[in-house]
Structure formats: C-alpha cells, structure tokens
Amino acid sequence: MSFIASFYDPKNPSKSLTAAYVLALSIIALLTVCGHFTTYHIMKKQAESTDFTYHLSRIRGLVQRIPYHMENFANHLNEIDQEVLKQSVIELKTSHHFITSRIKADSTISPSLNNIYFHSNFRIEDNSKYYFDIIKKCIDQDIYTGEPSKVCFIAVELLGKGVVTSIVSGLDVALEGYRLETLNKIRLYHMIQIVATFIILGVLLLEAYFIFRPLIRKNAYYLRMLTRQAMEDPLTKLMNRRAFSKSLNAHIKGRAREGRNVSVAIMDLDKFKNVNDTYGHDVGDAVLVHFSKVLRKCLRTNDLIGRLGGEEFSVVLTHSEDEPPENSYNVLERLRDFVEKNPAPYKDKNGKLQHLHYSVSIGLVRISAEDQTVDALLGQADQLLYQAKEAGRNRVVYENFSAE
C-alpha cells in the first residue's frame, strides 16, 4: 500500500493519477505479452510433443515389424517384399534421425529422452546402430545372385536375441518419460498463465479502487458543484432564477394533485440603489446576505426562496386547503415587520460594526389555476409589487388589499 501511496502527490493529484494509470497499464501490457508468449510456448510444446510421440511410436512399431518383413522376404524372395522391407527401413531411419538430431541439437528439449537414448542401460542409440547394421546385410542381398534367404534368416535370428526387445522396452520408457515431462511443462506454462491472469485482475482491481474510484468521486463532486453553481446564487446561497422557476413550475403542477394552496410573492428591497451609492457595494452585499438569512428564519423549511436578480427576491408559500388564503399574507407581513425592526450589520471603513436600517416591499399572488405559467404568476406578483412601491413602499400587497 505504501508503494501505491508513494505515487500520490497531494499538490498535483492529476499527475499522480496519470502516473499510477500508466504504471497499471504498463503492468497489464507486460503481463498480456507474457501471456501471449506463454500461450505460444504451450502450443509449440504441444506440437513438438505430437511430433516426438508420433516418431517414437513409429520407431517402436517399425522395429517390431521389420524382422517380420525380413522373414517374408527370405521365404518368398520377391521384389515386392524386398521393396516393403526397404521402405520400412527408410521410415525407421527417418524417424530415428528426427529424434536423435533434435536431442543432439538441444538436450534441454527433453532431458528424459536424452538420458534414455544415450546414457541409460537401454542403450537405444547403440542398439539402433547394431540393428541397422544387421538389416543392411539383408537388404543389400540380390535376389538372383546373392543368398538373401540365408543372410536374412541369420539377421532375424540375431535381432531375436534381445536387440528388438531392448529397443522396444527403451522406447516404452522413453515414451512414458517424455509424456510426463511434457505434461509437467504444459502444467507449468498453464500455472504461469493463471498467475499472470490473477495479477492482471489484481492490477485492474487496484486500478479501479485507487484510480477510477477517485476519478468517479471527483467527477461526481464536480458535477454536484457545477449543478449547485448553475442553480444557486453565489452571494446568498439561495436558488437562482432558473432553479426557482423550475421549482415553482413543479408546485404549479402538483398543487391540485396534493391538495395544497400555493402563493407566490416577489419582494424588492426599498431604495437599494441608494445603499450601494452611499455605502458601497460591499455594504449592499451585506444587506442582501442579511435579508436572505431573514427569509430563511421567518419562512418554513418547505417554502421556496430564490433570488431573481439584484435586490429582487421571490418566495413560494404552501398551505393546506383548509387554511385561509390570508395566512400567506400574515407570514409575509411578519417578515416585513421583522426586516423593518432588525437592521443589517456591517463594518465601516474603520472596521467598526454598524447597522443599516432598510425595508422591503412585497407583491403576493395566489395560484388560482393549474394552467398558469411561471412567467404569468411572476408577472402578476410583479404588478402587485409595483403597487406596493407606488403606495409608499415597506408594505405587502395581496391582490385587492394591503397592509402597512
């Protein structure tokens, strides 16, 4: 774990993740190449095993059949039997040369075959030379001018004195030893493949946990942050106009279905331009933040609050059907009164804490139909807000009545 942690640089996490990813990819690529080479060696060993087994089996069979062909030739003395004998000997020499040349060229191909052919008590190589010398005397006999019957019978008799048995027994041992040797090598190659596969799986798991998991978490974090920034006013942390309009639209659609009374209000801080012009934008921002806190304090958690822009805010108030519509008015009236009596704190140029009195004008409208649009509702509330401004500010106007 410390080795993996050594790749992480808190000052440059992107570089660290890239380095870790390149390392993991390099390990996977290396092990994949090793896997391909291992597969190649397994296939090569299997093909080699097929060739060796075929030639060893053919040698064993021919060593036993050639004396029979020699005896047939001695009995019948015809060219067909002689040709069969010669062809069998050629095949035997070919297979024998294949085995011995491969072993002499590289003794590591099969230590067991090398030992049995050249160093064991079976003396396959020496017996094979003696075997070829005997059958050569029979093959070289001319049917018409020589003594093939006599020579071939003597050759068969000589081979029957243990030479064939010794060669065949040695070949049986060689075949079994080579088979076990090949199986062990293939098992080793398979084990290497399995280990490499598990290492690759381990690297992938580590890659998923230490690389992709942090990336996914980072992406999810940035997505949440971007979504919040897209839907949140950065100064007051309230919903911005887009988020507020979206939530208001959902309230409009769910009003009748959930049995709720919904009212929408637009509010504007009175003479806010004078605050910015007189005290500066920093104090103006402090007033906006103070007012957003007042909204959160005076309204319920299920009420929607948003900043539409500048000093203009909007809220959505929800009540049950058995509550009178005036309840929304009463809530906002208490809010207006609280703002009037609780000035916004700020620090002057000398760092001294000061308080600035301000007021708010509010236009309130109740949703009366499901087919009303967000823009239509906000437009109605804005008209009522205009009436509140015209009537002297610092008041709530709700449809056809108002209060100071």
C-alpha positions in Angstrom: 0.0 0.0 0.0 2.9 2.4 0.8 4.3 1.7 -2.7 1.0 2.7 -4.3 0.7 5.7 -1.9 4.2 6.9 -3.0 2.7 7.7 -6.4 0.3 10.2 -4.9 1.3 13.8 -4.8 -1.3 16.0 -2.9 0.0 19.1 -4.7 -0.6 17.5 -8.1 -3.3 14.7 -7.9 -3.8 14.7 -11.7 -0.2 13.9 -12.3 -0.2 11.3 -9.6 -3.3 9.5 -11.1 -1.8 9.7 -14.6 1.4 8.1 -13.3 -0.5 5.4 -11.5 -2.6 4.7 -14.6 0.4 4.5 -16.9 2.1 2.1 -14.4 -1.0 -0.1 -14.2 -1.4 -0.1 -18.0 2.3 -1.0 -18.4 2.0 -3.9 -16.0 -1.2 -5.2 -17.8 0.5 -4.8 -21.2 3.6 -6.6 -20.0 1.6 -9.4 -18.4 -0.5 -9.6 -21.6 2.6 -10.0 -23.7 3.9 -12.7 -21.3 0.6 -14.4 -21.6 0.8 -14.5 -25.3 4.3 -15.8 -25.2 3.3 -18.5 -22.7 0.4 -19.5 -25.0 2.8 -19.6 -27.9 5.2 -21.9 -25.9 2.3 -24.1 -24.9 1.2 -24.5 -28.5 4.8 -25.1 -29.6 5.3 -27.7 -26.9 2.1 -29.4 -27.8 3.1 -29.5 -31.5 6.6 -30.7 -30.6 5.1 -33.3 -28.3 2.9 -34.6 -31.1 5.9 -34.9 -33.5 8.1 -36.7 -30.9 5.3 -39.0 -29.8 4.5 -39.8 -33.4 8.1 -40.7 -34.3 8.8 -42.6 -31.2 5.6 -44.7 -31.7 6.6 -45.2 -35.3 10.1 -46.3 -34.4 8.6 -48.8 -31.9 6.2 -50.2 -34.4 8.8 -50.5 -37.3 11.5 -52.1 -35.1 9.0 -54.8 -34.4 7.6 -55.2 -37.9 10.9 -55.1 -39.9 12.0 -58.6 -38.7 8.7 -59.9 -39.9 9.3 -58.2 -43.3 12.8 -59.7 -43.5 11.4 -63.1 -42.8 8.7 -62.7 -45.5 11.5 -61.6 -48.0 13.6 -64.6 -47.0 10.7 -67.0 -47.5 9.3 -65.6 -50.8 12.3 -63.9 -52.4 10.2 -61.5 -54.4 10.8 -57.8 -55.2 7.6 -56.6 -53.5 8.6 -58.0 -50.1 12.1 -56.5 -50.6 10.6 -53.1 -51.5 8.3 -53.2 -48.5 11.4 -54.0 -46.3 13.4 -51.2 -47.8 10.6 -48.6 -47.4 10.2 -49.7 -43.7 13.8 -49.2 -43.1 13.8 -45.8 -44.7 10.9 -44.8 -42.5 12.7 -46.1 -39.4 15.9 -44.2 -40.3 13.9 -41.0 -40.9 12.1 -41.2 -37.5 15.3 -42.2 -35.7 17.2 -39.3 -37.3 14.4 -36.9 -36.3 14.6 -37.9 -32.7 18.4 -38.1 -32.3 19.1 -34.9 -34.3 16.7 -32.9 -32.2 18.2 -34.3 -28.9 21.8 -33.7 -30.0 21.0 -30.2 -31.2 19.4 -29.2 -27.8 19.5 -31.7 -24.9 17.1 -29.4 -22.9 14.3 -30.2 -25.3 13.8 -33.5 -23.4 16.3 -34.5 -20.7 14.5 -37.8 -20.3 14.8 -38.7 -24.0 18.5 -37.6 -24.0 19.2 -39.8 -21.0 17.4 -42.9 -22.3 18.8 -42.7 -25.8 22.4 -42.0 -24.9 23.1 -42.7 -21.2 20.7 -45.3 -19.8 21.1 -49.1 -19.6 18.7 -49.5 -22.6 21.4 -48.2 -24.9 18.8 -47.3 -27.6 21.4 -45.4 -29.8 23.9 -48.2 -29.7 21.3 -50.9 -30.2 19.8 -48.9 -33.1 23.2 -48.8 -34.9 23.6 -52.5 -34.4 20.0 -53.0 -35.6 20.6 -51.0 -38.8 23.9 -52.9 -39.5 22.2 -56.3 -39.3 19.2 -55.3 -41.6 21.5 -53.6 -44.1 23.1 -57.0 -44.8 19.7 -58.5 -45.6 18.6 -55.5 -47.7 21.8 -55.4 -49.8 21.3 -59.1 -50.9 20.5 -59.5 -54.6 17.5 -61.8 -55.2 19.2 -63.5 -58.2 22.9 -63.5 -57.5 23.1 -63.4 -53.6 22.0 -65.6 -50.8 19.1 -63.5 -49.4 17.3 -66.3 -47.6 20.4 -67.4 -45.6 21.5 -63.9 -44.8 18.0 -62.6 -43.8 17.3 -65.7 -41.6 20.6 -65.1 -39.8 19.7 -61.4 -39.4 16.3 -62.3 -38.0 17.9 -64.7 -35.6 20.4 -62.1 -34.4 17.7 -59.5 -33.9 15.7 -62.0 -31.9 18.4 -62.3 -29.3 17.3 -59.3 -27.3 18.0 -56.4 -29.6 14.4 -55.7 -30.6 13.2 -56.3 -27.0 15.8 -53.9 -25.6 15.0 -51.2 -28.1 11.2 -51.6 -27.7 11.5 -51.6 -23.9 13.6 -48.4 -24.0 11.2 -46.8 -26.3 8.3 -47.6 -24.0 10.2 -46.0 -21.1 11.1 -43.0 -23.3 7.5 -42.5 -24.4 6.2 -42.5 -20.8 9.0 -40.3 -19.6 8.6 -37.8 -22.4 4.8 -37.8 -21.8 5.2 -37.0 -18.1 7.9 -34.4 -18.9 5.7 -32.7 -21.5 2.7 -32.7 -19.1 4.7 -31.1 -16.4 6.0 -28.4 -18.7 2.5 -27.6 -20.0 1.2 -27.6 -16.4 4.0 -25.1 -15.6 3.0 -22.9 -18.5 -0.6 -23.1 -17.5 0.3 -22.1 -14.0 2.2 -19.1 -15.3 -0.8 -18.1 -17.3 -3.1 -18.4 -14.3 -0.7 -16.4 -12.1 -0.4 -13.7 -14.8 -4.2 -13.6 -15.1 -4.7 -13.2 -11.4 -2.0 -10.5 -11.3 -3.8 -8.7 -14.2 -7.1 -9.0 -12.3 -5.4 -7.7 -9.2 -4.0 -4.7 -11.1 -7.4 -4.0 -12.6 -9.0 -4.1 -9.1 -6.3 -1.8 -7.7 -6.7 0.4 -10.7 -10.4 0.6 -10.2 -10.0 1.3 -6.5 -7.1 3.7 -6.5 -7.6 5.4 -9.9 -11.1 5.1 -11.3 -12.9 5.3 -7.9 -11.2 8.6 -7.0 -11.9 9.9 -10.6 -15.5 8.9 -10.3 -15.8 10.5 -6.9 -14.1 13.6 -8.2 -16.4 13.7 -11.2 -19.4 13.3 -9.0 -18.2 16.1 -6.7 -17.5 18.4 -9.6 -20.9 17.6 -11.1 -22.7 18.4 -7.8 -20.6 21.6 -7.6 -21.4 22.6 -11.1 -25.0 21.8 -10.7 -25.2 23.8 -7.5 -23.4 26.7 -9.1 -25.8 26.6 -12.0 -28.8 26.5 -9.7 -27.6 28.6 -6.8 -27.0 32.3 -6.2 -23.3 32.6 -5.2 -23.8 35.5 -2.8 -26.9 34.5 -0.8 -26.7 30.7 -1.5 -30.4 30.8 -2.4 -31.9 29.4 -5.6 -31.2 31.5 -8.6 -33.9 32.4 -11.1 -33.5 29.2 -13.2 -33.8 26.9 -10.2 -36.6 28.9 -8.6 -38.6 28.9 -11.9 -38.2 25.1 -12.2 -39.3 24.5 -8.6 -42.2 26.9 -9.0 -43.4 25.1 -12.1 -43.4 21.8 -10.1 -45.5 23.4 -7.4 -48.0 24.6 -10.0 -48.4 21.1 -11.4 -48.7 19.5 -8.0 -51.0 22.0 -6.4 -54.3 20.3 -7.2 -53.0 16.7 -7.0 -51.6 17.2 -3.5 -54.4 19.4 -2.2 -52.3 22.5 -1.4 -52.8 26.2 -1.6 -49.8 27.9 -3.2 -48.9 31.6 -3.1 -46.1 33.3 -4.9 -44.5 36.6 -3.7 -42.0 38.9 -5.3 -40.2 41.3 -2.9 -37.8 44.1 -3.5 -35.5 45.9 -1.1 -36.6 49.6 -1.0 -34.2 52.2 -2.3 -31.4 49.7 -2.5 -29.6 51.7 -5.2 -29.1 54.4 -2.6 -27.5 51.9 -0.3 -24.9 50.9 -3.0 -24.3 54.5 -4.0 -23.9 55.8 -0.4 -22.2 52.9 1.4 -20.7 50.9 -1.4 -21.4 47.6 -2.9 -19.8 45.7 0.0 -22.4 47.1 2.3 -25.0 46.4 -0.3 -23.9 42.7 -0.4 -24.0 42.6 3.4 -27.7 43.8 3.3 -28.6 41.2 0.7 -27.0 38.4 2.8 -28.7 39.7 5.9 -32.1 39.6 4.1 -31.5 36.1 2.8 -30.9 35.0 6.4 -34.1 36.7 7.5 -36.0 34.9 4.8 -34.7 31.5 6.0 -35.5 32.4 9.6 -39.1 33.7 9.0 -40.2 31.2 6.5 -40.8 27.5 6.8 -38.3 24.9 5.5 -40.8 23.7 2.9 -41.3 27.2 1.5 -39.2 28.0 -1.6 -36.8 31.0 -1.6 -35.0 32.4 -4.6 -33.0 35.5 -5.7 -34.3 36.6 -9.1 -31.5 39.1 -9.5 -30.2 42.3 -7.9 -32.3 43.2 -4.9 -35.3 41.2 -6.1 -36.3 38.0 -4.3 -39.2 35.6 -4.7 -40.8 33.0 -2.4 -43.4 30.2 -2.8 -45.6 29.7 0.3 -47.5 26.4 0.7 -50.6 25.9 2.8 -53.2 23.2 3.2 -56.7 23.7 1.5 -58.4 24.3 4.9 -56.1 27.2 5.7 -57.4 30.7 4.7 -55.5 32.5 1.9 -54.7 35.3 4.3 -52.2 33.1 6.1 -49.7 33.7 3.3 -50.3 37.5 3.7 -49.8 37.2 7.5 -46.5 35.3 7.1 -45.1 37.9 4.8 -46.4 40.7 6.9 -44.4 39.3 9.9 -41.4 39.1 7.6 -41.8 42.7 6.5 -42.1 43.8 10.1 -39.0 41.8 11.2 -36.9 43.4 8.4 -38.0 46.9 9.5 -37.1 46.3 13.1 -33.8 44.4 12.5 -31.2 46.4 10.7 -28.4 44.7 8.7 -25.0 44.7 10.4 -21.9 45.8 8.5 -18.4 47.2 9.2 -17.4 50.7 8.2 -14.1 51.7 6.7 -12.5 51.7 10.1 -13.7 48.2 10.8 -16.3 49.3 13.3 -19.6 47.4 13.5 -22.5 49.5 12.2 -26.2 48.8 11.5 -28.2 49.8 8.5 -32.0 50.0 8.5 -33.8 49.0 5.4 -37.3 47.9 4.3 -38.9 45.6 1.8 -41.9 45.8 -0.5 -43.8 42.7 -1.4 -46.3 41.7 -4.0 -48.3 38.5 -3.3 -50.5 36.4 -5.6 -52.2 33.1 -5.1 -52.2 30.3 -7.7 -55.7 30.0 -8.9 -55.5 27.6 -11.9 -53.2 24.7 -12.9 -52.7 26.0 -16.4 -51.0 29.2 -15.1 -47.4 29.6 -16.2 -44.4 30.6 -14.2 -43.9 33.8 -16.2 -47.6 34.7 -15.8 -47.5 34.2 -12.0 -44.3 36.2 -11.6 -45.8 38.9 -13.8 -48.9 39.2 -11.6 -46.8 39.3 -8.4 -44.5 41.9 -10.0 -47.6 44.1 -10.7 -48.6 43.9 -7.1 -45.0 44.7 -6.1 -45.2 47.8 -8.3 -48.5 48.8 -6.4 -46.6 48.4 -3.1 -43.9 50.7 -4.3 -46.4 53.2 -5.6 -48.3 53.1 -2.3 -45.2 54.2 -0.4 -43.0 51.1 -0.1 -42.5 48.9 3.0 -45.7 47.0 2.6 -47.3 43.8 1.4 -49.9 44.0 -1.4 -52.0 40.9 -1.8 -54.4 41.0 -4.7 -57.0 43.6 -3.7 -55.9 44.6 -0.2 -52.8 45.6 1.6 -51.5 46.5 5.0 -48.8 48.7 6.3 
